[in-house]
Amino acid sequence: MTAQQPESRGAAVSAPVLELDDVHVRYGGSHILQGVSFEVAATGVTALLGRNGVGKTTTLKAIIGLAPRSGRIMLRGSEIQTMATSRIVRSGIGYVPEDREVFGGLTVDENLRLVAPDQGADAPVVGRLFPDLVTRRGQRAGTLSGGQQQMVSLARVLLRENALLLVDEPTKGLAPKLVTEVADVLAEVARTRPVLLVEQNLPLVRRIADRVVVLDAGAVVHRGAAADLVADVDLTRELLGVSMRREGAA
Ligand SMILES: Nc1ncnc2c1ncn2[C@@H]1O[C@H](COP(=O)(O)OP(=O)(O)OP(=O)(O)O)[C@@H](O)[C@H]1O
């Protein structure tokens, strides 16, 4: 593991919202997570990074109870690793999966009313962060663009009072303008609640993340301030196989 870096912004002063301690995931004979331990600070964005296939999505699934896991996972000091997903969600973790999972046959408003029956697209948070969704409230979600579906998926978790949001590659496959819009929303969201974000777009990480945790082959290989990692061309190349100099802007 590389040295723990001092945090240049968003330093955590309160207890972490989430702690993973020696978390393992096995699928059949495959040992996918091999003792993952890290903390998610109670404020701001913690980005979970790593090359393809190192276990980032599996880590989010282990937290939310969608992967068979062992080890200890603590939400605000209480163990959740034996709970079913429905109970973990009720305990205050919102999950935006990579595939967005909107109900394509339902309208935008109906999708939102599944979580907030009395409010749907009328909820103040929807009007404030997703004005486009208010305009499109009667449109079937299956006919929305990828970016708009991402907004529905994000809006849905914001309609609950969550202690923590897990967001998996929200900008994957989106056009640059939509990447910027999603990044703006995430930055705004993170002002009021902590986010654990899986993201491959390093300029976006540099813009909105406070801290980074890097996985390789199912284990944590680096933790520290996001700004320090993305400023270090050699380290980003070593850990992630990419160079910021070759990346476009978020
Ligand atoms: N249900 C499953 N059964 C068997 N193997 C799985 C399962 N889910 C994931 N894996 C394997 O676990 C490894 C980690 O997958 P995971 O999706 O967590 O990686 P990732 O870091 O999120 O990758 P990417 O950046 O490409 O999305 C991969 O080798 C994948 O093939």
PDBQT file of the ligand as one rigid body, heavy atoms in Angstrom, charges set to zero:
ROOT
HETATM    1  N1  LIG A 301     -21.951 -12.792  -9.875  1.00  0.00    +0.000 N 
HETATM    2  C1  LIG A 301     -20.669 -13.029 -10.190  1.00  0.00    +0.000 A 
HETATM    3  N2  LIG A 301     -20.213 -14.298 -10.355  1.00  0.00    +0.000 NA
HETATM    4  C2  LIG A 301     -18.915 -14.559 -10.661  1.00  0.00    +0.000 A 
HETATM    5  N3  LIG A 301     -17.979 -13.585 -10.809  1.00  0.00    +0.000 NA
HETATM    6  C3  LIG A 301     -18.367 -12.320 -10.668  1.00  0.00    +0.000 A 
HETATM    7  C4  LIG A 301     -19.718 -11.969 -10.358  1.00  0.00    +0.000 A 
HETATM    8  N4  LIG A 301     -19.806 -10.613 -10.275  1.00  0.00    +0.000 NA
HETATM    9  C5  LIG A 301     -18.576 -10.152 -10.536  1.00  0.00    +0.000 A 
HETATM   10  N5  LIG A 301     -17.715 -11.171 -10.768  1.00  0.00    +0.000 N 
HETATM   11  C6  LIG A 301     -16.270 -11.035 -11.089  1.00  0.00    +0.000 C 
HETATM   12  O1  LIG A 301     -15.686 -10.287 -10.041  1.00  0.00    +0.000 OA
HETATM   13  C7  LIG A 301     -14.642  -9.461 -10.551  1.00  0.00    +0.000 C 
HETATM   14  C8  LIG A 301     -14.884  -8.038 -10.095  1.00  0.00    +0.000 C 
HETATM   15  O2  LIG A 301     -16.032  -7.538 -10.748  1.00  0.00    +0.000 OA
HETATM   16  P1  LIG A 301     -16.572  -6.067 -10.473  1.00  0.00    +0.000 P 
HETATM   17  O3  LIG A 301     -17.778  -5.860 -11.332  1.00  0.00    +0.000 OA
HETATM   18  O4  LIG A 301     -16.709  -5.852  -9.021  1.00  0.00    +0.000 OA
HETATM   19  O5  LIG A 301     -15.342  -5.200 -11.009  1.00  0.00    +0.000 OA
HETATM   20  P2  LIG A 301     -15.238  -3.637 -11.232  1.00  0.00    +0.000 P 
HETATM   21  O6  LIG A 301     -14.000  -3.197 -10.561  1.00  0.00    +0.000 OA
HETATM   22  O7  LIG A 301     -16.494  -2.956 -10.820  1.00  0.00    +0.000 OA
HETATM   23  O8  LIG A 301     -15.048  -3.581 -12.812  1.00  0.00    +0.000 OA
HETATM   24  P3  LIG A 301     -15.493  -2.506 -13.934  1.00  0.00    +0.000 P 
HETATM   25  O9  LIG A 301     -14.663  -1.294 -13.687  1.00  0.00    +0.000 OA
HETATM   26  O10 LIG A 301     -15.117  -3.195 -15.203  1.00  0.00    +0.000 OA
HETATM   27  O11 LIG A 301     -16.963  -2.274 -13.787  1.00  0.00    +0.000 OA
HETATM   28  C9  LIG A 301     -14.655  -9.634 -12.063  1.00  0.00    +0.000 C 
HETATM   29  O12 LIG A 301     -13.630 -10.548 -12.401  1.00  0.00    +0.000 OA
HETATM   30  C10 LIG A 301     -16.031 -10.227 -12.345  1.00  0.00    +0.000 C 
HETATM   31  O13 LIG A 301     -15.993 -11.046 -13.488  1.00  0.00    +0.000 OA
ENDROOT
TORSDOF 0
